[in-house]
Amino acid sequence: MFALPRMSRNEAQARSLIASRGRDCPMLGDGDWRLTLEPASLACPPLGLDAAWQVKADWSGARFVVEVPEQACIAWINHSLPGLEVLQLPDALLGAALEAAVGRMVAGLRASPRRGKLRVASVQREARPPGLPHVFSLHLMSSVDGEQIRALLHTDALGLMVVAGFLGRFETSPNALDDEIVQVRLRATLGETELAGSALAALQPQDVILFDTCWLVSNAEQGDTLCLMAGRHRLRVLLDQTLMTVLDPWEQTMSTSPDEEQIAERDDELPLELEDLPVTVSFDLGERLFTLAELRQLQPGQSFDLGRPLAGAVRLRVNGRLVGHGELVEIDGRLGVSVLQIGAMRDV
C-alpha cells in the first residue's frame, strides 16, 4: 500500500482555500508588506531552516510557530530603518528586532473582528523542528522597495481552520494556466439510456433504443430545446437550424450512480453475470470544441453555430466513444433511436 498523507475533509478544504486565496495579501498592521502563503507537501514537508528563530504563538486556541532565518531578520531591520546597512547582529538585538516585527503584525490581527486574540508566547533561536502537522512557505514582499523575506509557518489542524477563515476575505488568485488554450468538448445531447452489456453486444440495424433520460423537449411556444453536455454539467439551448441559443446558465445533472437502496434491492439477484453489467449509451447530434475562455463568456440569449446540420444522423456513444449512428423515432409518446449502423467507427 502507498504511504499516503491523511487528513480530514475539512482540512483538505482549508488547504485548498489557503492555496487559492493566500497570495499577495496585504499584511495587517504593516501596509508595506504583502503576504503569500503556500501549503507545503504533506508527504515531503520542508526541513527546518538553519540558524532560524522561532516565533511561537497561539490564536483562537490554535498553535503557530514561524521559523524565520537570521538573514530575514536582518533584512527586516534594514528595510525598517532606511540608511542603515546591518550585516550581523548579536542574538539579543536580533530577538528584539523580530519581536518588534511580530508586534506590528499582531497589532493588525488583533484589530481584525471575530478572529480572537493572538498571543505571542516566545521569540527565540531554536534548532528543534516545531513538530506541527501543517507547514506553509511564508513569503513577504515589500511594496516599497521589493525586499523579500521567506520563512516557514507551522500550525496544527485548528490553526489550519483559523488561517483559512482569516484569508476567506480575499479574492481567489488565478493560476498561470491560460484559459484560451484549455479546450472543453460540448455535445448536443438528446438523451441516454442504460443497457446490459449483452444487450449492447446484440444490437443490430433497425433495433430501437428508447431513452431512459431525454434532454430533447419540443414546445409549441419555445421550440425544440436540448442540452449541451460536458461531463455531468449541462447548458440548455434552443435549436434553430444549425444555430443554438443559450437559454439558462450552467447547471449540474444528478449522478446516475446507484444509491444504497438500489444496491440493496439487487443483492437478491447476485451473482451478476459479466454480460449483464450495465453500460450507459448516450445519443447526440454532434459536438463542438470551446476554449474555457469562450465558455466563461456564454450567457443566456447568446447564439452560436454547432457547425453541422441538426437534422443529421444521431450518434450513439459509449463512454464518449462513437459506436453507431441512428435516427430519432417516437414510440407511444417516448423518444428513442432506430439504429442504422453499429460498431466501432471513426468520429468525424
N, C-alpha and C positions, 0 to 999 in steps of 0.2 A: 504493500500500500504506500501511496505517497504521504510524506510527512507534511500535511497541509496546515497552513496557519488557520486558526479557528477564531471566530468572533461572532457576536450576535447580529441579528438583522439590524437592530438599532445602531450598533457600532459601525456596520458597513454603510448605512445611510449617512451617518455623521461624517465618516471619512470622505464619502462622495461629495457631501455639501462643502466640506472644507477645501477639497481639491478644486471644486468649481468656483468657489466664491472667495477663497483666501489669497487672491493675487492682487498686488498693487493696491492695498487698502491703506487709507490714511491712518496713521498711528495716533491714537488718542493721547492727549497730554503733551504731544511733541509734533507740531504740524510740519516740521522739516522732513520727517522720515515717513516713508511708505513701506508697508509690511507685506511680505509674501510668505505664506505657509504652504509647504508641500509635504503630504504624508509620505513617510519613508516606507520601504518594502517591509512587510511583516516577516517574510521568510528570511531576508538577509538585512536586518537593521544595521544602520551605520555604527561603526566603532566609536568609542568615546574620543573626544578631542584631546590632543596633547596640550599640556600646560594650560588647562582650562579652569575657569572659575565657574562655580555652580551657584545659581540664584534659586533658592528653594522657597516655595510659596504655596499657600492654599487659597482656593477661590470657590465659594459656594460648596465647601466640603470636599472639593477635588484637590489632588496633589499635582503640583507642577514643579519641574526642575528645568532651568535654562542653562545649558552649557555654553559659555562664552569664551572664545580663545583670547589669550592675553593680548595679541595684536589688535583684536577687535576693540578691546577696552581702550587701548592707546589711540586707535583711530577715532573713537567717540570723543576722547578728550581733545584731540587736535581739531576735530570738527566743531566742538562746542566753544573752543577758545581760539578764535582766528588770530593768526600771527604767532601762535605758539607751536613749535615743532618738537614734540616729545618723542623720543625713540625708546626709552626704557624708564620704568618707574619701580620703586620698591613696592612690595606687596601691600603695605598699609595705604599708600596713595592710590594704587590700582583698585583696591577694595572700596575705598571712599568714592572714587570716580564711578565705579559700577553701581554703588548704592544710589548715587545721585541720578544716574541714568534710569535706573529702575523706579526711583521716586517720581520722576517726571512722567513716566508711562503710567504708573499706578494711580497718579492723581487724576488722569483722564478716565481710567477704567472705573474708579470709584464714583465719578460723576455720571457714569452710564446708568440709566434707570433699570431696575428689575434684574440686575446682574449680581447683587450681593457685594460684599466687601472682600477685596483681595488683600491678603496679609502676607507680607514678606517675612519668612522665618529666619533666613540666614543668607549671607553672601560670603563665600569663602572659596579658596582654592581646594579642589577635591580631585583625587586620582581615581577613585572608585566610580564605576558607572552607576547611574541612578537606579536601574533595575525596574523601571516602569514599562508597561507593555506597549505603549503607543509613542512613536517618535516622529518628529517633524523637522524638516530643514527649515530654518528660520532665516529669512533674508531681509535686511533693512537697506533701503537706498535713500540717500538724501536727495530731495527735490531741488536743493540749492546748488550743490557742487558735485553731485553724482557719487559721493562717497558711499561705499558698500560695506556692510558688516554681515557676516554669516555666522550662525550659531545653530544649536540643536535644542529643540523643545521636547521634553519628555513629560508624559502625563498618564493617568490611569483611565479606566473606562468612563468614570464620571466626568473627568476632565475633558474627554473627547466630546461629550454632550455639551459641556459648558462652552467650549470653543466653537462648536457648530452653532449653538444658539447665538453667540456673540457675532459670528460672521453672517448670520442669516439676513442682516440688514443690507448687505452689499449685493450688487448685481453679479450675475453669473458671468465669468470671463470666457470669451470664445477661445477655442484652441487654434492651432495653426493649420487645421485641415481646411482646404479650400472647397466650399460647397458648390463651386462652379464646375468641379471635376467629379464630384460624387454623383453617380447615376442611380436612379431608382426606376424599376420596371413596373409600370401600371398596366393591368389587364382589364379590358372591358368585359367584366364577368357577368354572365347570365344567371348562373346558379351552380349548385354542386349536389352530389349525391354520394352515398356510401354503398359500395358493392363488396361482396365477398371476393376474395382472390380467385376462387374457382369460377364465379360468375363473370369476372372481368376477362379471364382466360378464354371463356366460351363465347364471348361476343362475336357476332358476325354482322356483315352488312344487312341493313333493314331491321335489325333489332332496335327496339325503342327503350330508352332510359328516361324515366321520369325524375324530375328534380325533387330532392328532399328539401333543399333550400333554394328559393327562387329570388333573384335580385331584380329581374325584369318585371316592371309594372307598367301596364297600359292604362292611361287615364284620359277620358274624353276631353277634359278641360286642359290638362297639363301636357299630355302627350306621353310618349314612351320614355321611361327612365330606367337606368340600370346603375350598377356600381363599378367604379374603378377600384381594383383591389391591389394592395401592396401588403402581402402577409395577411395579418388579421385586421388591417386598417382599411377603411373604405371611404370613397368620395362619391356621393350620389350625383349623377349628371343626367341632363335631358338630352335626348337624341334628336338630331335633325340632319339627315343625310350623313355626311362624314363629320359634321360638326357636333361637338359636345359642349354643353353649357353647365357649369358648376351650379348646383342648387343649394347644397348645405356645406358647412365646414366638415373637416375630417372627423370621423368617429371610429371607434374600435368595435369590432364584431365580437360576439360571445365565442368563447373557446368551444370547439367541438369535442374536446376530450371528455370521456365518460366520467360521471361523478361516482361517488362511493356507492350510492343506491343502485345505479345501473350495473356497477361491477358485482354487487351482492346478488342482484337478480340473475346474473349469468353464472353464478357459482354452481348452480344445479346442473348446468349444461356442460360443464367441464368433464373430460378433457376436450379442448378445442383443436380441431384438425388444422394443420398449417394452411390448407387450401381455403379455410373459412375465415382467415384473418381479414379484417375489414380494410378496404382501400378507398380513399376519397378521390372521386373523379370530379374535376371542375370543367366548366364549359364557358368559353369566352369567344368574343368576336375579333380578338386581336389585341395587340399590346403596343405600348409606346414608351420610349425611354425619356425620362425627365431628369434634369440635374436637380440636386437638392435645393439650389437657389431658385429654380423655376417653381418648384413645389411650394416654397415659402411664400411666393407671390400669388399663388392661386387663391382667388376669392370668389364667393358666390356671385353669379352673374357673368363671370368671365368665360369666354368661349375659346376652344382650340380644336384643331383638326386631328383626328385619330390617324389619318394617313392611308386608310383603306376603306372601301365601301362597307357600310354596316350590314348590308343585305347579303354579304357573302357567307360562305360555309362557317358553321360553328366548329370551334376547335375543342377537342377533348384532351385533357391533360391529367396526368397522374404525377404528383409531386413536382409540378411545374413542367414536366417533360411532355411534349406533344406525342400522343399515341393514336390519334384518329381525327376524322372530320365527320360532320353530320349536318342535318338540317333541323331547324326548330319546328316542333309539332305541338298540337294541343290535343290531349286525350281526356275526354269527360271533364273539361274545365281545368285540367292540370297541364302545365307546360313540361315538355321533355325534348329529347333529341332523338331523331331517327339516324342510326349510324350509316354513313356512306362508305367510309374507309376505316380500317382498324389495323394497328401495327405501328411499331416504332418508325417515325419519319422525321425528316428534316424540318425544322421550324424556320420558315422564311417570312 
